[in-house]
Amino acid sequence: MSALPTAAELAGIAPAHGRHVRLLLLTDTPVLAAGGSERFLRNLIAGLPADGYEITVVQLNAQLGEGIERAPVFARPNVKVQVIPVDAVYGRRGLRALWALRRRLRDEPFDIVQSHHEKADLLNALLPRRPGRLHVSNRRDLGFKKSRKLRQAFRLVNHRFDAVVAPALEILVALAGGEGVDRQRTVWIPNGVDTGQFRPPSPAERLRARSELGLGASDLVLGCAARLVPVKRHVDLVAAFAVLHAQRSEARLLLVGDGPLRDDIRRQAEALGIADAVLLAGNREDIDAVLPALDIAVLASSSEGMSNALLEAMACGLPIIATTVGANGQLVQHGENGLLCPPCEPDVLAQAMLELAEAPVRRRAMGNASRARVQADHSVETMINAYERMYQRLLEPA
């Protein structure tokens, strides 16, 4: 049992505004980027009530940093942002960032310092402690990027966090076993999605989305929103889609996102003779305008935390095909709102695609189940409520 509140305890309970909270958020990645971790952070910043929270965001990455203070998420009077680029924590920039954060904590009475990703976590762990200030690590994935040395380093510093929070129970279990995180200091808060922004489309919205993407009204469209990086296993996704396309020539694969594997994916599609059926849409800030074009959402990753991309697709009423990694098994009930496949097995993934391609009525039923599941358990309001309850619980006098 965790000494901190569990998701069940936090969900559905009105937040307790016991005190005004000064919150310092540290993150490795560009807050304005298109990834799921970044969308989570934007939702958290925008969702915490302005009358209860004063928020400072420090981004340890120069990308998308120019003019960042003018972004809508930072336009609220209770939110400030600063960019402090860090290449490596142990390098010169890392040391400068550490001293800049120490000065900031000396001059401003923050109640909670919360970090996201490895560099931010290490800096957070190295910051001095003082009574009344809490340090929280927010782990977003299973740590697939961590080297053995980095895991050993985290084993040495994890005790310095007052709480470790994650969107998936699998992450917390892995941290306890692999990094020695004390389960008494862990809390599970699932990701949430804006069910007003992400919703099933009308027939007109569906046709408009397809027209803008160059897709036909009768096309069978499978889509994946994910960075084009090895862990997302686009190589398996494209290979599986080739099997589907051989039997269903109207099938199209829409890949939303960008990354270092873009050219490799294009070459693979050309080699398989399906280049015309694979659309590389690049990064899209309006993913809510793209999802209405899909018939099926697919995620073939070899590692995940709790995928915001899946949640958004589910909120739009889509059936899901996903691999059995991370929290995918929590989001997708096999046979109810989608199909689950083992990772790195494109033949099995292809069979799942063929199964749903031949069953439009079943797809609609699965899509309805996806939407209902998100509304019940994964709204952004439920997530924000849970974070508020966690903060207030942590700040309660011992």
N, C-alpha and C positions, 0 to 999 in steps of 0.2 A: 504493500500500500504506500502511496506517496503521501508525504506530510503536507504537500501543497495540494490545492484543489485539482480535481480531475475534470475532464471535459464535461462529464455528466453533472458534476456539482456546479460548474460554471454556466452551463447553457440554460437559457430560459429564465434566468434570475435577474431581476432589475439591478443594474449596477449601483453600488454604494458610493456616492460622491462624498466620501468622508473628509477629503482634504484636496487642496489644489496641488497638482503634481507637476514638478519640473522634470521633464524627460529628455535625456540626451540619447539620440539614436545614431549609432555608428554603422556604416555599411561599406563593404568592399566595392560593390557594383553600382553602376550609374542608376540613380533612382528613376530617371526618366526612360530607361531602356524598356524593351518590350517583353522581357522575361517574366516568368511567374513570380519569382522572388521579389522583383521590383514592383509588380502589380500589387502583391501583398503589402509591401511597405507603403505604397501610395494609399491603399485602402485604409491602412491603420492610421496614417497621418491625417487623412481627411475625415475619418470616422470618429476619432476621439473628440469629445465635445470641447469647444473652444473655451467655455467657462470653467472647465475643470483641469485643463492641461496646457502647459506652456512647453512647446516642443522645439528642440534644436536638432537639426540633422547635420551630421558631418559625413560627407561622401569622400572616401579614400581613393578616388578614381577621377582622373581629369576628363574622361570621355563624357560628352554631353554636359559638361560643366559650365560652358560659356553661357552666360545669361540665365543660369538655372533658377535664380531667385525670382524670375518673372513667370515661371511655370505656374499654372493654376493651382497645383497642389501646395505651393508655397505662398500663395496669395493671401492666405488667412492671417489675421493679425497675431495669432498665437503661435505662428510657425516661423522659424528662421532656418537658413541653410548655409553651410560653408563647405567648400571643396578643398581638401588637403590631399594631393596626390601622393600615393605610397606605392613604390615598386616592390620592395621587400621590407618586411618589418625589421629585419636585422641590418638593413642598409642605412645610408645617411638620411634618406627621406623618412624612413620608419622612425628613426630616432627623433627627427624634427617633429614628426606628428605626435610622438609620445610626449615630448616636452610641451607642445602646443596644447594638447589635451590636459596635461597636468596643470598648466596655467589656467586653463578655462575652468577646471574643477575648483581651483583655488579661489577664483574670482566670482564664480556663480554657484549658488547652492542647489545643485541638482539633487533630486531625490532618487532617481533611477538612471543608470547607464545601461543601455541595452544594445548589444552588438549582433551583427548579422554577417556570417561568413568568416573565413579563417583569419585574415589580417585584423579585421575589427575585433574578433574574439581575443586574439593574442594581445592586442593593445589594451583591451578592456581588462584582461587578466593582470596586466602589468601595472595598471593604474593604482595609485595609493588608495587604501581604504580609510574610511572615517565613519564614526557612528552616525546612523541615520541615513546613510547613502547605500543603496543596493545596486548590485551588479548582476545583470541578467544576460545569458547567452541564448540567442534564438537560432537554433540549428534548422536549416531548411532542407537538408538532404542527408543521404546516408554516408556522406564523406568520401565519395568515390575519388575525389581529387587529392586526398591526403596521402602523402608518402608515409612510409613506416616511421621515419624520423619525426615527421610532423605529428603523427598519432602519439608517439612517445612524449613529445613536448606537451601535447594536450593532457596526457595522463598526469603530468606534473603540475598543471595549472588549473585543471577543472574544479578543484576544491575551492578556488577563489571566487566562483560564481555562487551567488545566493540562490539562483534558480536557473535551470536549463529548460527551455520551452521548445516544443517541436510540434509540427502539424500532424505527424504520424507516429503511432505507437511503435512502429518498426524502427524508427530513428532512435527513440529512447532506449529500446531494448539493445540495439547495436551499440549505442554509446555506453551503456552499463557494462556490456561484455567486452568491448574493444578499447574503451578509454577510461574505464573505471569510474564513470559518473555515478554519484550516489543517487539511487532511485528515490530517496527521500527528498531530493531537491529538484525533482523533475515534474513537469506538468505538460499535459497534452491538450492543445487547442487546435482543432481542425481549421483549415483555411475556409474562408467564406467568399462568396461571389455576389455581386449586385444583381439580384434577380429582376430588377426593373430595367437595367441596361441590357442584360443578357436574358432574352426571352424568346419563345418560339415565334417565328416570323409569320406574317400574313402571306397569302399567296402572291400578292403584289410585291411585297418586300423580297420574297424568295426569287421571283423572276428578275427584279431589279439587281439584286446582288449577283446573280448569275450573268446577267448581261454585262455588268461592269467588269466582270472578270473574264469575259470572253467565253463563257460556258453556255451550252444549249439547254433549253427547257427540259429536254428528255434525257440529258446526260445523267449517268449514275456517278455521283461525285463523292469521293472519299477525300478526307482532308486531315492534315496533321499540322498543328501549330507548335513548333519547337525550334530551338536553335539548331543550326546545321553543324552539329558536333558529334563525335563518335558515340557518346553515351546514349544519344537518342536513336541510334541504330537505323538511320534512314537507308542504309545498305540493305537491311532485311526488308524494310517497308517497300522499297522499289522492286526488289526481287519478288516479293509476294504479289505485288500489284501486277507484275508482268504475267503471272499465272492467271489472275483474274481477267486481265485485258485480252488474253488469248481466247477466252470464252465469251467475254462481254465487250465488244468493240466500242460500245458507247461509254465505257468506264473512263473516268478521269481522276487523276490524283493531284490534289492541290496542296502544295507545301508552303506554309506560311512561316517565315523566319529567314535568318541569314546566318552565315558563319563560314568557317574555313573549308567546309566540305562541299560548298556550292558547286564548284567545277567538277569534283569527283562524282557528285550525284548526276549532274548533267551528262557526263561521259558514260556513266552506268546506264542511264536511260537510253542513250543513243546506241550503246552496244546491244541492248535488249530489244531494240526496235520500237520503243514506246516513247521516244522523245516528244512527239506531238501530243501525247496524252498526259504527260507530267508537267504541271505548271509550277514554276518557281516564282512565287509571288513576292518574295523578299519580306523585309520587316513591314508590319502594318500596325499603326497606332489604333486603327479602327477595327480591331478584330471582331467587335460586335456587329460590324457591317459585313464581315466576310463569312462568319459562321452560318448565316441563313442560306448560303449557297450550297451547303453540304447535305448529303443523305446519310453519311456515316462519318464519325470522327474516330481516328486511329492514333494510337501511341505505342510505338514499338521499343521503347527504351529498355536498356539493361539495368538502369538504376533510376529511382525516383524518390522524392519525398512524398508530399501530397500535391498532385499536379493541379495547378490553377487552370491549365489548358483543358484538362478533362472536366473540371467543375464548370467552366464557362460553356463548354460544348453541351454538357448535361442540362445546364440552365436553359439553353436554347432548344431543348427537346430533341436531342440527337441520341441515337443508339451508339454505343461505344464498343470498339475493339481495342483491348489493351493487354499489355504483358503483366505477368504476375510478379511485379516488383513494387517495393515501397508500399504506399497506401492504396495502390490501384485496386487491390482486392477489397478494400473498405468501400470504395466508391462504386465499383462495378460488381453487381451481383450476377454471377454467370447465369445466363439464360433469362434474366429478368429485365435488366436495362442494358445488357450488352454481353459480349463474349470475352473470356480471358484466355490468353495463350502463354505458354512458357517463353521467356526471352531467348533471342538469338536462334529461333527456329522458324525461318521464313516459310517453310512448307506448311506448318501448322497455321501460321498467320494467313497464308493464302486460302486455306480451307475455311477459316472463319470469314474471310471476305466473301468467298463464294456462297457460303451459307446464308449470309445476310443479303447478298445481292439478289438472291432468288426469292426473298421473302419480304415484299414491301409492307404487308399488313403487320407482320411481326416487328419490322423496323419501327413502325408507327407506335405500336404498343410499348416497345422498349424505350422509345423517345419520351413517351408520356411518363413512364416510370422514372426515367432520368430526371425529368423536370420536378416530379413530386419529391424525389429523394433530396435534391438540392434545397427545395423550399422548406422541407422539414428539418434538415440537419446542417445545411451549409450556407445559410444566408450571411451576407456581410454583417448584418446587424447582430446575429448570434456570435460571430467571431469577435466583433468589437466589444460586445457585452462581456465576453469571457476574458478578454485582455484587461478590461477595466476591473473586473472582479479579482483577477490575479494581482494587479498592481495594488489594489486596496488591501487585499489579504496580506501581501508581502510587507506593506507599510504599517500594518497593525502592530502596536507595541507587543513585545514578547510576554 
